[in-house]
Amino acid sequence: MTKALSRLTLAVALLLTCAASQAELVWKHKEVTLAATPLEKEVSATYPFTNEGKEPVKFRSFKSGCSCVTVTSTTMEVPPGGAGEVTVTFKPEFRIGSQKRPVAVQLDDPAQTRMALYLTVNIPEIVRPEPIFLRWGPEEALEPKAVTIVTDEQYPVNDLSVRPINPLWEAKVARIENSRNYSLRIQPKRGQNPQSQYVEVEAKLADGQLKRAKIYVVVK
């Protein structure tokens, strides 16, 4: 065996030894999907993990881009053979529909410094605009257009208000006679350039909670 080959063999052996000695954090799952009722104040998912390596694993931080998410861990340092779990808690607040939130996990491990956990929460759309999109063409007169706000009889809406983004636009809402639904009439105004904005409706439920939905508006 030549000296060069011997050195190569030794290098490979050392690399394999180092790899074998590294920490290895194994997750039972990294993505969870939950269903929440519109009245739930919070829902939580757990992410169990085990360190199957020969070195300890340290968590440096857990971060989410949404204030609606909080993260806790049973331990911030996992010894070889140790286990634990991360809990991700989501507060629906005014949100409805499918809500997907990533959580960035920072590790003190040179082999893997970052990873992500994902939580998806499906909340029934108890306030649903039909249609959800309105458009006025460049040659079209800016006459008001109507959207029906369909509500869920299982979760009665006591009041519905409008939160227009553009203060120059007119948006009026009224309950449809002999119905649990509402009619929303939107009348935008043209600017110097085409506009793409949204109008938000806010529904107040019987228990005082607020839920919001958006209607997207384009004016050419």
C-alpha positions in Angstrom: 0.0 0.0 0.0 1.4 3.4 -1.0 1.8 6.2 1.4 -0.8 8.3 -0.4 -3.3 5.5 -0.2 -2.5 5.0 3.4 -3.2 8.6 4.2 -6.4 8.5 2.2 -7.6 5.4 4.1 -6.7 7.1 7.4 -8.6 10.2 6.4 -11.7 8.3 5.4 -11.6 6.3 8.7 -11.3 9.5 10.7 -14.2 11.1 8.8 -16.4 8.0 9.4 -15.5 8.1 13.1 -16.4 11.7 13.4 -19.7 11.2 11.6 -20.6 8.3 13.8 -19.8 10.4 16.9 -22.0 13.4 15.8 -25.3 14.1 17.4 -28.3 12.8 15.6 -31.7 14.3 16.5 -34.5 12.2 15.1 -38.1 13.6 15.0 -41.2 11.5 15.1 -42.7 14.1 12.7 -42.0 17.6 11.6 -45.4 18.6 10.3 -48.8 18.5 12.1 -52.2 19.4 10.8 -55.0 20.1 13.2 -58.7 21.1 12.9 -60.0 23.8 15.2 -63.5 25.1 15.9 -64.1 28.8 15.4 -64.6 29.2 19.2 -61.4 27.6 20.4 -59.0 30.0 22.0 -55.9 27.9 21.2 -54.7 24.6 19.9 -51.4 22.8 20.4 -49.3 20.2 18.6 -46.4 18.2 20.0 -43.2 17.1 18.1 -41.4 14.3 19.9 -37.7 13.8 19.3 -34.9 11.5 20.3 -31.1 11.9 20.2 -29.8 8.8 18.5 -26.3 10.1 18.2 -23.3 10.0 20.6 -23.1 13.7 21.3 -25.5 16.0 23.1 -27.8 18.2 21.1 -28.6 21.8 22.3 -31.4 24.0 21.1 -30.5 27.6 20.8 -33.9 29.1 19.9 -37.3 28.6 18.5 -38.8 31.4 16.4 -42.0 32.1 14.6 -42.9 35.0 12.4 -46.4 35.2 13.9 -47.4 36.5 17.4 -50.2 33.9 17.3 -47.6 31.1 17.9 -45.7 30.2 21.0 -43.1 27.4 21.4 -41.9 25.4 24.4 -39.6 22.5 24.8 -39.3 19.9 27.6 -35.5 20.4 27.4 -33.0 22.7 25.7 -30.2 20.1 25.9 -30.7 16.4 24.8 -28.1 13.9 25.9 -27.2 10.9 23.8 -30.2 8.5 24.0 -32.3 11.3 25.5 -35.8 12.3 24.3 -38.3 15.1 24.7 -40.8 17.1 22.8 -41.5 20.5 21.4 -45.0 22.0 21.8 -46.3 24.6 19.3 -49.4 26.5 20.4 -51.5 28.5 17.9 -54.1 31.1 18.9 -56.6 31.4 16.1 -57.9 34.8 17.3 -59.7 36.5 14.2 -58.4 34.0 11.7 -60.4 31.5 9.6 -59.5 29.1 6.8 -56.2 27.1 6.5 -53.4 28.7 8.6 -49.9 27.3 8.1 -47.1 28.5 10.4 -43.5 27.5 10.3 -41.3 27.4 13.3 -37.5 28.0 12.8 -35.4 25.8 15.1 -31.8 26.9 15.8 -29.5 24.1 16.9 -26.0 24.2 18.4 -24.8 21.5 16.0 -22.2 22.2 13.3 -23.7 19.4 11.1 -27.2 20.9 11.2 -27.6 24.4 12.6 -31.2 25.1 11.4 -34.4 23.2 10.6 -38.1 23.9 10.7 -41.3 22.5 12.2 -44.7 23.2 10.5 -48.1 23.5 12.0 -51.3 23.8 9.9 -54.6 24.6 11.5 -57.8 24.4 9.6 -60.5 26.7 10.9 -64.0 26.6 9.3 -64.8 29.7 7.2 -67.8 30.8 9.1 -67.7 34.2 7.3 -67.4 33.6 3.5 -67.5 36.3 0.9 -69.1 35.4 -2.5 -67.4 36.3 -4.7 -64.1 36.9 -3.0 -62.7 39.0 -5.9 -64.0 42.1 -7.6 -62.6 43.8 -10.7 -63.3 47.1 -12.6 -61.8 47.3 -16.1 -60.2 50.4 -17.5 -63.3 51.4 -19.5 -65.8 50.3 -16.9 -67.9 52.8 -15.0 -67.2 52.8 -11.3 -70.7 51.6 -10.3 -71.0 49.8 -6.9 -70.7 46.0 -6.9 -72.2 43.7 -4.3 -70.7 40.8 -2.4 -72.8 38.4 -0.4 -71.2 37.6 3.0 -72.4 34.0 3.9 -72.4 33.2 7.6 -72.6 29.8 9.3 -75.8 29.1 11.2 -73.9 27.0 13.7 -71.9 30.1 14.8 -74.3 33.0 14.6 -73.0 36.5 13.7 -74.4 39.3 15.9 -72.9 42.1 13.9 -70.8 42.7 10.7 -68.6 45.7 10.1 -66.4 46.8 7.2 -62.7 47.7 7.5 -61.8 49.3 4.1 -58.1 49.8 3.5 -58.5 52.8 1.2 -60.3 55.7 3.1 -61.5 57.1 -0.3 -63.5 54.0 -1.1 -67.1 53.5 0.0 -68.1 50.1 1.5 -71.5 49.6 3.0 -72.9 46.4 4.7 -76.4 45.5 5.5 -78.2 42.3 6.6 -80.2 40.6 3.9 -83.9 40.5 4.9 -85.1 37.1 6.2 -81.5 35.8 6.1 -78.5 35.2 8.3 -76.3 36.6 5.5 -75.2 40.1 4.6 -74.8 42.2 1.5 -71.6 44.3 1.1 -71.6 47.1 -1.6 -68.2 48.4 -2.6 -67.5 51.5 -4.7 -63.8 52.3 -5.3 -62.4 55.4 -6.9 -59.8 55.5 -9.6 -56.3 56.9 -8.9 -53.5 57.8 -11.3 -52.4 54.2 -11.4 -54.2 50.8 -11.3 -55.1 49.7 -7.8 -55.0 46.3 -6.2 -56.3 46.4 -2.6 -58.7 44.6 -0.3 -61.7 45.3 1.9 -61.9 43.4 5.1 -65.2 42.4 6.9 -65.2 41.8 10.6 -67.8 39.5 12.1 -68.7 39.6 15.8 -69.9 36.3 17.1 -72.3 35.6 19.9 -69.5 35.0 22.4 -67.8 38.3 21.5 -65.0 36.8 19.3 -64.1 38.6 16.1 -63.5 36.8 12.8 -62.3 38.5 9.6 -62.5 37.8 5.9 -61.1 39.7 2.9 -62.5 40.7 -0.5 -59.8 41.5 -3.0 -60.4 44.5 -5.3 -58.7 45.5 -8.6 -59.4 48.8 -10.3 -57.7 49.3 -13.7 
